[in-house]
């Protein structure tokens, strides 16, 4: 888990995940927006509201995913599935 208090490390982790999975999700670091490739929907990232970023692996497919957890408890999973 990366606490978002270490924002540079958290942002670097999101950037790395999106570089590794460009067919699923893109990230515009300047605008701080994720883009779901399948739907074309943008999702602004409010780094001030983020608490944690953690890595996971799907137990069935063994594919990695990234979980972004906000301070209010809402979560967003970035996955290539």
VENKAMO-V470240 format. One line per field, one symbol per residue. ss: DSSP state (A for helix, B for strand, O for the rest). phi: phi as a letter, one per 30 degrees, with the letter a starting at -180 (. if undefined). burial: I if it has 9 or more other C-alpha atoms within 8 Angstrom, else O. A space follows every 10 residues. Layout:
ss=???
phi=???
burial=???
This chain:
ss=OBBOOOAAAA AAAAAAAAAA OOOOBBBBOO OOBBBBOOOO OBBBOOAAAB BBBBBBBOOO OOOBBBBBBB OOOOBBBBBO O
phi=.cddeceedd dddddddddd bddcbcbcdd dhbcbdddci ddbdccddcd cbbbcbbddd ciddbbcccd ddjdbbccbc b
burial=OIIIOOIOII OOOIIOIIOO IIOIIIIOOO OIIIIIIOOO OOOOOOOOOI IIIIIOOIOO OOIIIIIIII OOOOOOOIII O
